[in-house]
């Protein structure tokens, strides 16, 4: 995550510098139409979104630590299936759900904000200009064609669709469905030794929903993770989320750098005649 954090700080500073430059331009002394500068100013204002997103990374780190604490929790003496979560005694399945839901929620709040920033900067008109809906990584960057300049969506879809879809589906399952989706249980069991092992039916359900083959074991092809190093077949949700969210972090690090650098480069290139 350190690379993502560093890129967020760097990109935020670059956007803020661009915003300061454009904001200070006198519209009476430019050769370009004023609308060009107005649009740049609007887009460069996304630096505020990046600046306010960076602190959420610390919340995600804390949420992940809590999840690991629950994964390693020991049974309260004399109370079967009971562990301590934030110093409160509760059934292991309850603590597991609370901790994991907190982690995936804060994680995807970061991803949603980054997708909004990149989509507003590098997305095509109906994505970048939509006033009612922010750009979304799964619905837009992966789910649609030609939504980013220079076919940027192609690289996201081909290299990161699988980890993106799995992580997002898990998030939606926990937040919207709870313990089960339909009659399918997410986890193998509710006892402490079950930890975070996925139910076999959940593996098959997730695989089919996210684009893998239907036998329940073969992951989707659209990933940079090699078959021999992929955690998918181990069925441990924590290992899967840890690996796949690192992949998504890598994707957003590159997407953010490209989106911001391209946007700032556009200003420099087109405004050069006014700086001569």
C-alpha positions as CSV (number, residue, x, y, z in Angstrom):
1,X,0.0,0.0,0.0
2,X,3.0,2.4,0.5
3,X,3.3,2.8,-3.3
4,X,-0.4,3.7,-3.6
5,X,-0.1,6.2,-0.7
6,X,3.0,7.8,-2.2
7,X,1.3,8.1,-5.5
8,X,-1.8,9.6,-4.0
9,X,0.2,12.3,-2.3
10,X,2.3,13.0,-5.4
11,X,-0.8,13.1,-7.7
12,X,-2.7,15.3,-5.2
13,X,0.2,17.8,-5.1
14,X,0.4,17.8,-8.9
15,X,-3.3,18.5,-9.3
16,X,-3.2,21.2,-6.6
17,X,-0.3,22.9,-8.4
18,X,-2.2,22.7,-11.7
19,X,-5.3,24.2,-10.0
20,X,-3.3,27.0,-8.5
21,X,-1.8,27.8,-11.9
22,X,-5.1,27.8,-13.7
23,X,-6.9,29.6,-11.0
24,X,-4.4,32.4,-11.2
25,X,-4.7,32.9,-14.9
26,X,-6.3,36.1,-16.0
27,X,-9.1,35.2,-18.5
28,X,-8.7,38.6,-20.2
29,X,-5.1,37.8,-21.1
30,X,-5.3,34.4,-22.8
31,X,-5.6,33.3,-26.4
32,X,-7.4,30.1,-25.6
33,X,-11.1,30.2,-25.0
34,X,-12.1,30.8,-21.4
35,X,-14.0,27.5,-21.4
36,X,-10.8,25.6,-21.7
37,X,-9.4,27.1,-18.5
38,X,-12.8,26.7,-16.7
39,X,-12.8,23.0,-17.5
40,X,-9.2,22.6,-16.4
41,X,-10.0,24.4,-13.1
42,X,-13.0,22.1,-12.5
43,X,-10.9,19.0,-13.1
44,X,-7.9,20.1,-11.2
45,X,-10.2,20.7,-8.2
46,X,-10.2,16.8,-7.8
47,X,-7.0,17.4,-5.8
48,X,-9.3,17.9,-2.8
49,X,-10.8,14.4,-3.3
50,X,-7.3,12.8,-3.3
51,X,-6.2,14.9,-0.3
52,X,-9.1,13.8,1.8
53,X,-8.8,10.2,0.7
54,X,-5.2,9.6,1.8
55,X,-6.1,9.5,5.6
56,X,-8.6,6.7,4.9
57,X,-5.6,4.4,4.2
58,X,-4.8,4.5,7.9
59,X,-8.4,3.4,8.7
60,X,-7.9,0.5,6.3
61,X,-4.7,-0.5,8.0
62,X,-6.4,-0.5,11.3
63,X,-9.4,-2.4,10.0
64,X,-7.1,-5.1,8.6
65,X,-5.3,-5.5,11.9
66,X,-8.7,-6.0,13.6
67,X,-9.5,-8.7,11.0
68,X,-6.2,-10.5,11.7
69,X,-6.9,-10.3,15.5
70,X,-10.2,-12.0,15.0
71,X,-8.6,-14.6,12.7
72,X,-6.2,-15.4,15.6
73,X,-8.7,-15.0,18.4
74,X,-8.9,-17.7,21.0
75,X,-12.0,-19.1,22.6
76,X,-13.1,-17.4,25.9
77,X,-12.6,-19.9,28.6
78,X,-15.7,-21.8,29.4
79,X,-17.7,-20.2,26.6
80,X,-17.8,-22.3,23.4
81,X,-17.7,-20.4,20.1
82,X,-17.1,-17.1,22.0
83,X,-14.2,-14.6,21.4
84,X,-13.5,-11.0,22.3
85,X,-14.0,-8.4,19.6
86,X,-13.0,-4.8,20.7
87,X,-13.1,-6.2,24.3
88,X,-16.7,-7.3,23.9
89,X,-17.5,-11.0,24.1
90,X,-19.5,-12.4,21.2
91,X,-19.8,-15.5,19.0
92,X,-16.9,-15.9,16.6
93,X,-19.2,-15.7,13.5
94,X,-20.5,-12.3,14.7
95,X,-17.0,-11.0,15.3
96,X,-15.8,-12.3,11.9
97,X,-18.7,-10.6,10.1
98,X,-18.2,-7.2,11.9
99,X,-14.5,-7.1,11.4
100,X,-14.6,-8.2,7.8
101,X,-17.4,-5.9,6.8
102,X,-15.6,-2.9,8.3
103,X,-12.4,-3.8,6.3
104,X,-14.1,-4.3,2.9
105,X,-16.2,-1.2,3.4
106,X,-13.3,1.1,4.1
107,X,-11.2,-0.5,1.4
108,X,-13.9,0.1,-1.3
109,X,-14.5,3.6,-0.1
110,X,-10.9,4.3,-1.1
111,X,-11.2,2.5,-4.4
112,X,-14.5,4.3,-5.2
113,X,-12.9,7.7,-4.5
114,X,-9.9,6.9,-6.7
115,X,-12.1,5.6,-9.5
116,X,-14.0,8.9,-9.3
117,X,-10.9,10.9,-9.6
118,X,-9.4,9.0,-12.5
119,X,-12.7,8.7,-14.3
120,X,-13.3,12.5,-14.1
121,X,-9.8,13.2,-15.4
122,X,-9.4,10.5,-18.1
123,X,-12.9,9.2,-18.8
124,X,-14.9,9.9,-21.9
125,X,-17.6,12.5,-21.9
126,X,-20.6,10.4,-20.5
127,X,-18.3,9.0,-17.8
128,X,-16.4,12.2,-16.8
129,X,-19.4,14.5,-17.1
130,X,-22.1,12.5,-15.5
131,X,-23.5,14.8,-12.7
132,X,-25.6,12.1,-11.0
133,X,-23.2,9.2,-10.8
134,X,-19.5,9.0,-10.1
135,X,-17.3,6.8,-12.3
136,X,-17.0,3.2,-10.9
137,X,-14.2,0.8,-11.5
138,X,-16.2,-2.4,-11.9
139,X,-19.3,-0.9,-13.6
140,X,-17.5,1.5,-15.9
141,X,-13.8,0.7,-16.3
142,X,-14.3,-3.1,-16.5
143,X,-17.9,-3.3,-17.5
144,X,-18.0,-0.9,-20.5
145,X,-16.0,-0.3,-23.7
146,X,-13.9,2.7,-24.5
147,X,-14.5,4.6,-21.3
148,X,-10.9,5.8,-20.8
149,X,-8.5,7.6,-23.2
150,X,-5.9,5.7,-25.0
151,X,-7.8,2.5,-24.4
152,X,-6.9,2.6,-20.7
153,X,-9.9,0.4,-19.9
154,X,-8.4,-2.4,-21.9
155,X,-5.4,-2.7,-19.6
156,X,-7.6,-2.7,-16.5
157,X,-9.9,-5.3,-17.9
158,X,-7.3,-7.6,-19.2
159,X,-4.9,-7.4,-16.2
160,X,-7.1,-6.8,-13.2
161,X,-10.8,-7.8,-13.9
162,X,-10.6,-11.0,-11.8
163,X,-9.2,-9.6,-8.5
164,X,-11.4,-6.5,-9.0
165,X,-14.6,-8.5,-9.4
166,X,-13.8,-10.9,-6.6
167,X,-13.0,-8.2,-4.1
168,X,-16.0,-6.1,-5.1
169,X,-18.4,-9.1,-5.0
170,X,-17.2,-10.0,-1.5
171,X,-17.7,-6.4,-0.4
172,X,-21.3,-6.5,-1.8
173,X,-22.0,-9.9,-0.3
174,X,-21.0,-8.8,3.2
175,X,-22.6,-5.3,3.1
176,X,-25.8,-6.2,1.3
177,X,-26.5,-9.9,2.0
178,X,-24.9,-10.6,5.3
179,X,-24.0,-14.2,6.1
180,X,-25.7,-15.8,3.1
181,X,-26.6,-14.9,-0.5
182,X,-29.8,-16.8,-1.2
183,X,-29.2,-20.2,0.2
184,X,-25.4,-20.0,-0.2
185,X,-23.3,-19.5,2.9
186,X,-20.2,-17.5,2.6
187,X,-18.1,-19.4,5.1
188,X,-17.5,-23.1,5.7
189,X,-18.7,-22.9,9.3
190,X,-19.3,-20.8,12.3
191,X,-16.9,-22.4,14.7
192,X,-13.6,-20.8,15.7
193,X,-11.5,-23.5,13.9
194,X,-13.4,-22.6,10.6
195,X,-11.7,-19.2,10.7
196,X,-12.2,-17.5,7.3
197,X,-12.4,-20.5,5.1
198,X,-15.0,-20.1,2.3
199,X,-17.8,-22.6,1.8
200,X,-17.3,-24.8,-1.3
201,X,-20.6,-23.5,-2.6
202,X,-19.5,-19.9,-2.1
203,X,-16.3,-20.7,-4.1
204,X,-18.3,-21.9,-7.0
205,X,-20.8,-19.1,-6.7
206,X,-18.1,-16.4,-6.6
207,X,-16.2,-18.0,-9.4
208,X,-19.2,-18.0,-11.7
209,X,-20.3,-14.5,-10.7
210,X,-16.8,-13.1,-11.3
211,X,-16.0,-14.7,-14.6
212,X,-14.1,-17.9,-13.7
213,X,-14.8,-21.4,-15.0
214,X,-17.8,-23.2,-13.5
215,X,-16.0,-26.1,-11.7
216,X,-15.4,-24.0,-8.6
217,X,-11.7,-24.1,-8.7
218,X,-10.3,-22.4,-11.9
219,X,-10.1,-18.6,-11.4
220,X,-10.7,-16.1,-14.1
221,X,-8.0,-15.4,-16.7
222,X,-7.9,-11.6,-16.4
223,X,-5.2,-11.2,-13.7
224,X,-1.4,-10.7,-13.4
225,X,-1.2,-13.3,-10.7
226,X,0.2,-16.6,-11.9
227,X,-1.7,-19.8,-11.3
228,X,1.0,-21.3,-9.1
229,X,1.1,-18.2,-6.9
230,X,-2.7,-17.5,-6.7
231,X,-4.4,-17.9,-3.4
232,X,-7.8,-18.7,-4.9
233,X,-7.6,-22.4,-4.6
234,X,-6.7,-22.3,-0.9
235,X,-10.2,-21.0,-0.1
236,X,-8.9,-18.8,2.7
237,X,-10.8,-15.5,2.2
238,X,-8.2,-13.5,4.1
239,X,-5.4,-14.7,1.9
240,X,-7.5,-14.0,-1.2
241,X,-8.4,-10.5,-0.2
242,X,-4.9,-9.7,0.9
243,X,-3.5,-10.8,-2.4
244,X,-6.2,-9.4,-4.6
245,X,-6.4,-6.0,-2.9
246,X,-2.6,-5.6,-3.3
247,X,-3.2,-6.2,-7.0
248,X,-6.0,-3.5,-7.0
249,X,-3.6,-1.1,-5.2
250,X,-1.1,-1.7,-7.9
251,X,-3.7,-1.0,-10.6
252,X,-4.8,2.2,-9.0
253,X,-1.2,3.4,-8.5
254,X,-0.6,3.1,-12.2
255,X,-4.1,4.5,-13.2
256,X,-3.8,7.5,-10.9
257,X,-0.3,8.3,-12.1
258,X,-1.3,8.1,-15.8
259,X,-4.6,10.0,-15.3
260,X,-3.0,12.9,-13.4
261,X,0.2,13.1,-15.4
262,X,-1.8,13.1,-18.7
263,X,-4.2,15.8,-17.4
264,X,-1.4,18.0,-16.2
265,X,0.5,17.4,-19.5
266,X,-2.6,18.5,-21.4
267,X,-2.6,21.8,-19.6
268,X,1.1,22.4,-20.2
269,X,0.8,21.5,-23.9
270,X,-2.2,23.6,-24.7
271,X,-1.5,26.5,-22.5
272,X,2.0,26.8,-23.8
273,X,1.0,29.5,-26.3
274,X,-0.3,31.7,-23.4
275,X,3.0,31.3,-21.6
276,X,5.2,32.2,-24.5
